[in-house]
């Protein structure tokens, strides 16, 4: 079964035929909300709103471990994560859809592993390629079938939030090789890998990042909602076709 994790702008799927909602308890506390089971154009999926269904949980307070554990317990094998991001490269302007293939993690003090504590074995996961190619291929194929343009590849720089970045921070991220900047990509991807879940991300660029393009002097936060709203219509079209066998 496939899970879709919705980020900012995607707290529900308009075309999802809901069959039930289930609250799962985990050893790591409460997930962001109940898991929503349903059918997306005839294909069974599970949906979870990363920030809660009322969008009340900021990026640094999301219980990523509980979220991923709950999906694993529900029998999920593959996870599609949708995330709103800022574009660092000039060609990643507002409205661009990207399926990244790399991550650089700048977060701190997040509970980023299941392998901790005195009884846990020392465990290292291979994270050379953080996103599962199988799920990336699903998204790219879904976009092709939907007639939507997506960019294949890019490095997602994950910052702590909830504040947006300074222009100097964005310049640093660009020097480091980041193409996009967001706040929720980690530790979500690493936890999925620890649990053996196939995971990939569909990133929605909602603004030029600080110091770039029309955000050279300031980010017009009040305009992000409209960009996000329009882009999420395209995202849903892609998701509908991506989950089809």
Buried (B, 14 or more C-beta within 10 A) or exposed (E): BBBBBBBBBBBEBEEBEEEEEEEBEBEBEEBBBBBBBBBBEEBEBBBBBBBBBEBEBEBBEBBBBBBBBBBBBBEBBBBBBBBBBBBBBEEBBBBBBBBBBBBBBBBEEBBBBBEEEEEEEEEEBEEEEBBBEEBBBBBBBBBBBBEBEBBEEBBBBBBBBEEBBEBEBBBBBBEEEBBBBBBBBBBBBBBBBBBEBBBBBBBBBBBBBBBBEEBEEEBEEEEBEEBBEBBBEBBBBBBBBBBBE
